[in-house]
Amino acid sequence: MPIIVNLDVMMAKRKIGLMQLAEKMDITPANLSILKNCKARAIRFSTLEEICKTLDCQPGDILEYVKEEESVSMPANSEMR
């Protein structure tokens, strides 16, 4: 899928775990986990806004577009060195 969710990267940068983030956002850990593991098919702007507010980041820090051929050859959440 050409949209990569980098929620786990931002969580690591902010040193916050899934349960703690879910509690701060008042969202179920299961729903947050679905998003974190790139299993979500959609995200509400209100949820994205709350993530950005809680993690003090921008939507582009969470969502990334990768061309289809790049997403096939690169594993999700990998960084080029």
PyMOL commands that place a pseudoatom at each C-alpha (Angstrom):
pseudoatom trace, name=CA, resn=MET, resi=1, chain=A, elem=C, hetatm=0, pos=[0.000, 0.000, 0.000]
pseudoatom trace, name=CA, resn=PRO, resi=2, chain=A, elem=C, hetatm=0, pos=[1.459, 3.369, -0.950]
pseudoatom trace, name=CA, resn=ILE, resi=3, chain=A, elem=C, hetatm=0, pos=[0.483, 5.109, 2.323]
pseudoatom trace, name=CA, resn=ILE, resi=4, chain=A, elem=C, hetatm=0, pos=[2.837, 4.228, 5.175]
pseudoatom trace, name=CA, resn=VAL, resi=5, chain=A, elem=C, hetatm=0, pos=[1.829, 4.885, 8.787]
pseudoatom trace, name=CA, resn=ASN, resi=6, chain=A, elem=C, hetatm=0, pos=[4.813, 5.986, 10.870]
pseudoatom trace, name=CA, resn=LEU, resi=7, chain=A, elem=C, hetatm=0, pos=[2.953, 6.116, 14.181]
pseudoatom trace, name=CA, resn=ASP, resi=8, chain=A, elem=C, hetatm=0, pos=[5.392, 3.694, 15.806]
pseudoatom trace, name=CA, resn=VAL, resi=9, chain=A, elem=C, hetatm=0, pos=[8.313, 5.923, 14.791]
pseudoatom trace, name=CA, resn=MET, resi=10, chain=A, elem=C, hetatm=0, pos=[6.727, 9.019, 16.373]
pseudoatom trace, name=CA, resn=MET, resi=11, chain=A, elem=C, hetatm=0, pos=[5.793, 7.040, 19.474]
pseudoatom trace, name=CA, resn=ALA, resi=12, chain=A, elem=C, hetatm=0, pos=[9.405, 5.928, 19.838]
pseudoatom trace, name=CA, resn=LYS, resi=13, chain=A, elem=C, hetatm=0, pos=[10.670, 9.491, 19.357]
pseudoatom trace, name=CA, resn=ARG, resi=14, chain=A, elem=C, hetatm=0, pos=[8.274, 10.719, 22.051]
pseudoatom trace, name=CA, resn=LYS, resi=15, chain=A, elem=C, hetatm=0, pos=[9.031, 7.707, 24.289]
pseudoatom trace, name=CA, resn=ILE, resi=16, chain=A, elem=C, hetatm=0, pos=[5.375, 6.803, 24.722]
pseudoatom trace, name=CA, resn=GLY, resi=17, chain=A, elem=C, hetatm=0, pos=[3.856, 3.336, 24.620]
pseudoatom trace, name=CA, resn=LEU, resi=18, chain=A, elem=C, hetatm=0, pos=[0.671, 2.214, 22.935]
pseudoatom trace, name=CA, resn=MET, resi=19, chain=A, elem=C, hetatm=0, pos=[-1.327, 1.910, 26.148]
pseudoatom trace, name=CA, resn=GLN, resi=20, chain=A, elem=C, hetatm=0, pos=[-0.228, 5.326, 27.410]
pseudoatom trace, name=CA, resn=LEU, resi=21, chain=A, elem=C, hetatm=0, pos=[-1.023, 7.000, 24.070]
pseudoatom trace, name=CA, resn=ALA, resi=22, chain=A, elem=C, hetatm=0, pos=[-4.403, 5.287, 23.880]
pseudoatom trace, name=CA, resn=GLU, resi=23, chain=A, elem=C, hetatm=0, pos=[-5.233, 6.463, 27.384]
pseudoatom trace, name=CA, resn=LYS, resi=24, chain=A, elem=C, hetatm=0, pos=[-4.195, 10.066, 26.643]
pseudoatom trace, name=CA, resn=MET, resi=25, chain=A, elem=C, hetatm=0, pos=[-6.252, 10.067, 23.439]
pseudoatom trace, name=CA, resn=ASP, resi=26, chain=A, elem=C, hetatm=0, pos=[-9.236, 8.274, 24.962]
pseudoatom trace, name=CA, resn=ILE, resi=27, chain=A, elem=C, hetatm=0, pos=[-9.183, 5.629, 22.215]
pseudoatom trace, name=CA, resn=THR, resi=28, chain=A, elem=C, hetatm=0, pos=[-9.125, 1.862, 22.579]
pseudoatom trace, name=CA, resn=PRO, resi=29, chain=A, elem=C, hetatm=0, pos=[-5.656, 0.293, 22.405]
pseudoatom trace, name=CA, resn=ALA, resi=30, chain=A, elem=C, hetatm=0, pos=[-7.029, -2.153, 19.807]
pseudoatom trace, name=CA, resn=ASN, resi=31, chain=A, elem=C, hetatm=0, pos=[-8.033, 0.646, 17.434]
pseudoatom trace, name=CA, resn=LEU, resi=32, chain=A, elem=C, hetatm=0, pos=[-4.725, 2.428, 17.917]
pseudoatom trace, name=CA, resn=SER, resi=33, chain=A, elem=C, hetatm=0, pos=[-2.873, -0.846, 17.310]
pseudoatom trace, name=CA, resn=ILE, resi=34, chain=A, elem=C, hetatm=0, pos=[-4.713, -1.350, 14.003]
pseudoatom trace, name=CA, resn=LEU, resi=35, chain=A, elem=C, hetatm=0, pos=[-3.512, 2.065, 12.878]
pseudoatom trace, name=CA, resn=LYS, resi=36, chain=A, elem=C, hetatm=0, pos=[0.022, 1.564, 14.208]
pseudoatom trace, name=CA, resn=ASN, resi=37, chain=A, elem=C, hetatm=0, pos=[0.382, -1.767, 12.394]
pseudoatom trace, name=CA, resn=CYS, resi=38, chain=A, elem=C, hetatm=0, pos=[-0.802, -0.335, 9.045]
pseudoatom trace, name=CA, resn=LYS, resi=39, chain=A, elem=C, hetatm=0, pos=[-3.971, -2.450, 9.097]
pseudoatom trace, name=CA, resn=ALA, resi=40, chain=A, elem=C, hetatm=0, pos=[-6.378, 0.526, 9.014]
pseudoatom trace, name=CA, resn=ARG, resi=41, chain=A, elem=C, hetatm=0, pos=[-8.123, 1.302, 5.751]
pseudoatom trace, name=CA, resn=ALA, resi=42, chain=A, elem=C, hetatm=0, pos=[-9.045, 4.837, 6.809]
pseudoatom trace, name=CA, resn=ILE, resi=43, chain=A, elem=C, hetatm=0, pos=[-8.422, 7.389, 9.533]
pseudoatom trace, name=CA, resn=ARG, resi=44, chain=A, elem=C, hetatm=0, pos=[-10.706, 10.173, 10.657]
pseudoatom trace, name=CA, resn=PHE, resi=45, chain=A, elem=C, hetatm=0, pos=[-9.272, 13.668, 10.642]
pseudoatom trace, name=CA, resn=SER, resi=46, chain=A, elem=C, hetatm=0, pos=[-10.363, 14.022, 14.260]
pseudoatom trace, name=CA, resn=THR, resi=47, chain=A, elem=C, hetatm=0, pos=[-8.281, 10.956, 15.196]
pseudoatom trace, name=CA, resn=LEU, resi=48, chain=A, elem=C, hetatm=0, pos=[-5.293, 12.245, 13.216]
pseudoatom trace, name=CA, resn=GLU, resi=49, chain=A, elem=C, hetatm=0, pos=[-5.689, 15.636, 14.881]
pseudoatom trace, name=CA, resn=GLU, resi=50, chain=A, elem=C, hetatm=0, pos=[-5.721, 14.041, 18.344]
pseudoatom trace, name=CA, resn=ILE, resi=51, chain=A, elem=C, hetatm=0, pos=[-2.612, 11.975, 17.527]
pseudoatom trace, name=CA, resn=CYS, resi=52, chain=A, elem=C, hetatm=0, pos=[-0.790, 15.098, 16.351]
pseudoatom trace, name=CA, resn=LYS, resi=53, chain=A, elem=C, hetatm=0, pos=[-1.899, 17.072, 19.390]
pseudoatom trace, name=CA, resn=THR, resi=54, chain=A, elem=C, hetatm=0, pos=[-0.865, 14.325, 21.808]
pseudoatom trace, name=CA, resn=LEU, resi=55, chain=A, elem=C, hetatm=0, pos=[2.490, 13.582, 20.130]
pseudoatom trace, name=CA, resn=ASP, resi=56, chain=A, elem=C, hetatm=0, pos=[3.168, 17.247, 19.252]
pseudoatom trace, name=CA, resn=CYS, resi=57, chain=A, elem=C, hetatm=0, pos=[3.777, 16.493, 15.580]
pseudoatom trace, name=CA, resn=GLN, resi=58, chain=A, elem=C, hetatm=0, pos=[2.406, 17.151, 12.100]
pseudoatom trace, name=CA, resn=PRO, resi=59, chain=A, elem=C, hetatm=0, pos=[0.213, 14.808, 9.990]
pseudoatom trace, name=CA, resn=GLY, resi=60, chain=A, elem=C, hetatm=0, pos=[3.179, 14.331, 7.644]
pseudoatom trace, name=CA, resn=ASP, resi=61, chain=A, elem=C, hetatm=0, pos=[5.146, 12.879, 10.555]
pseudoatom trace, name=CA, resn=ILE, resi=62, chain=A, elem=C, hetatm=0, pos=[2.510, 10.141, 10.849]
pseudoatom trace, name=CA, resn=LEU, resi=63, chain=A, elem=C, hetatm=0, pos=[1.516, 9.501, 7.218]
pseudoatom trace, name=CA, resn=GLU, resi=64, chain=A, elem=C, hetatm=0, pos=[3.898, 9.054, 4.299]
pseudoatom trace, name=CA, resn=TYR, resi=65, chain=A, elem=C, hetatm=0, pos=[3.253, 8.414, 0.610]
pseudoatom trace, name=CA, resn=VAL, resi=66, chain=A, elem=C, hetatm=0, pos=[5.572, 5.952, -1.118]
pseudoatom trace, name=CA, resn=LYS, resi=67, chain=A, elem=C, hetatm=0, pos=[5.280, 5.084, -4.802]
pseudoatom trace, name=CA, resn=GLU, resi=68, chain=A, elem=C, hetatm=0, pos=[3.885, 1.594, -5.380]
pseudoatom trace, name=CA, resn=GLU, resi=69, chain=A, elem=C, hetatm=0, pos=[7.154, 0.120, -6.746]
pseudoatom trace, name=CA, resn=GLU, resi=70, chain=A, elem=C, hetatm=0, pos=[9.090, 1.544, -3.773]
pseudoatom trace, name=CA, resn=SER, resi=71, chain=A, elem=C, hetatm=0, pos=[6.609, 0.173, -1.239]
pseudoatom trace, name=CA, resn=VAL, resi=72, chain=A, elem=C, hetatm=0, pos=[6.988, -3.316, -2.727]
pseudoatom trace, name=CA, resn=SER, resi=73, chain=A, elem=C, hetatm=0, pos=[10.789, -3.261, -2.538]
pseudoatom trace, name=CA, resn=MET, resi=74, chain=A, elem=C, hetatm=0, pos=[11.044, -1.463, 0.831]
pseudoatom trace, name=CA, resn=PRO, resi=75, chain=A, elem=C, hetatm=0, pos=[9.599, -2.941, 4.017]
pseudoatom trace, name=CA, resn=ALA, resi=76, chain=A, elem=C, hetatm=0, pos=[7.177, -0.669, 5.856]
pseudoatom trace, name=CA, resn=ASN, resi=77, chain=A, elem=C, hetatm=0, pos=[8.796, 1.778, 8.299]
pseudoatom trace, name=CA, resn=SER, resi=78, chain=A, elem=C, hetatm=0, pos=[12.322, 1.145, 6.988]
pseudoatom trace, name=CA, resn=GLU, resi=79, chain=A, elem=C, hetatm=0, pos=[14.749, 3.984, 6.516]
pseudoatom trace, name=CA, resn=MET, resi=80, chain=A, elem=C, hetatm=0, pos=[17.256, 4.340, 3.712]
pseudoatom trace, name=CA, resn=ARG, resi=81, chain=A, elem=C, hetatm=0, pos=[20.841, 4.599, 4.898]
for i in range(1, 81): cmd.bond("trace and resi %d" % i, "trace and resi %d" % (i + 1))
show_as sticks, trace
zoom trace
